[in-house]
Amino acid sequence: MRSFDYENIWRGLLEPEIVSLLTTIHEYRGKEALYMEAKQDALTQLMEIARIQSTDASNRIEGIFTSDERLRKIVMDKTSPSNRSESEIAGYRDVLATIHENYDYLPIKASSILQLHRDLYKFDGNSIGGQYKINDNDITEIDDKGKEFVRFHPVHAWETSESIDRLCEAYNSIIKKPYVDPLLIMPMFILDFLCIHPFSDGNGRMSRLLTLLLLYQNRYNVGKYISIEKVINNSRETYYEVLQECSIGWHEEQNVYLPFVRYMLGILVSAYRDFSSRVSLLSTRGLSKPEIIREVIKETIGTITKAEIMAKCPDISHITVQRALKELQETGEIIKIGGGRYTSYTWNREKQ
């Protein structure tokens, strides 16, 4: 059975690119406290948006979704789920809230993981919630010809309980060491959790919820304000590729962790950059929505697409963005580049 020997692995991850990513994240976290203190009231809006985006994105990765209107009502707890997909969305909403509000009281051990998984399925009427798998569950994939093949064999069902216990023990042991950066250990824990694949369903969603739990416990709070699940969903092909690469040789303890660690650190950097950008927009409170769109484009170096504008301003409607872009083009303040789905915009700096 796997030993989860993080003590002898983490130093080998300290390549220049990894060190650079760690440095960037640490710098952003240093600014995070200042943002939270200066913009505490305004950050509530970011939290509400992130809750909706996180619940949507993490479920969407697994093919679970509903309409935008229904999603918002479910996340805001203004309606009851009407089908299985919505039941699982409601479950994710509640587990996400539990982690946001109680992360310091959820120790990394089997009982906590089982409790969170139970709540993930509490609206589903499904007995699998809070129960380890009772049958082996191979991870399969369908190739270009439509043929299904086994991508990975997780641990056997009978090994699951002990494997999770050993995984949690290894994490809790190494995370206390003052010389170890938690940002290196967290992705390794998540990768090993996914390779164990302890549940018959919900492993991917649980891995993303556990990612938030580990981040919050180690005082990386960006996931409260920017949906890390959404950032992952936007790069899901790469996500699955690095998981595949890092699972090869896992049972023999010959697998590599570096690609997944690099990927997850990149996700965090992206989330922190987005957070910094959004906080800057909070200083524009009092401006009209078209004026905010104007500032977003003006502060962007290079080009920006309509989708990117809407991602930065999720509370502004598509129609408002479209109208503002038209008006800014007419006044000559922005330049439209390309056409169709390749359309982007840039600030007309020659007019300044």
Stockholm file with secondary structure:
# STOCKHOLM 1.0

chainA/1-352         MRSFDYENIWRGLLEPEIVSLLTTIHEYRGKEALYMEAKQDALTQLMEIARIQSTDASNRIEGIFTSDERLRKIVMDKTSPSNRSESEIAGYRDVLATIHENYDYLPIKASSILQLHRDLYKFDGNSIGGQYKINDNDITEIDDKGKEFVRFHPVHAWETSESIDRLCEAYNSIIKKPYVDPLLIMPMFILDFLCIHPFSDGNGRMSRLLTLLLLYQNRYNVGKYISIEKVINNSRETYYEVLQECSIGWHEEQNVYLPFVRYMLGILVSAYRDFSSRVSLLSTRGLSKPEIIREVIKETIGTITKAEIMAKCPDISHITVQRALKELQETGEIIKIGGGRYTSYTWNREKQ
#=GR chainA/1-352 SS CCCCCGGGTGGGGCCHHHHHHHHHHHHHHHHHHHHHHHSTTTHHHHHHHHHHHHHHHHHHHTTCCCCHHHHHHHHTTCSCCCSHHHHHHHHHHHHHHHHHHHGGGCCSSHHHHHHHHHHHTTTTTCTTTTCCCSSCCCEEEECTTSCEEEEECCCCGGGHHHHHHHHHHHHHHHHTCTTSCHHHHHHHHHHHHHHHCCSSSCHHHHHHHHHHHHHHHTTCCGGGTSCHHHHHHTTHHHHHHHHHHHHTTTTTTCCCCHHHHHHHHHHHHHHHHHHHHHHHHHTTTTSCHHHHHHHHHHTCSSCBCHHHHHHHCTTSCHHHHHHHHHHHHHTTSEEEESCGGGCEEEECGGGC
#=GC SS_cons         CCCCCGGGTGGGGCCHHHHHHHHHHHHHHHHHHHHHHHSTTTHHHHHHHHHHHHHHHHHHHTTCCCCHHHHHHHHTTCSCCCSHHHHHHHHHHHHHHHHHHHGGGCCSSHHHHHHHHHHHTTTTTCTTTTCCCSSCCCEEEECTTSCEEEEECCCCGGGHHHHHHHHHHHHHHHHTCTTSCHHHHHHHHHHHHHHHCCSSSCHHHHHHHHHHHHHHHTTCCGGGTSCHHHHHHTTHHHHHHHHHHHHTTTTTTCCCCHHHHHHHHHHHHHHHHHHHHHHHHHTTTTSCHHHHHHHHHHTCSSCBCHHHHHHHCTTSCHHHHHHHHHHHHHTTSEEEESCGGGCEEEECGGGC
//
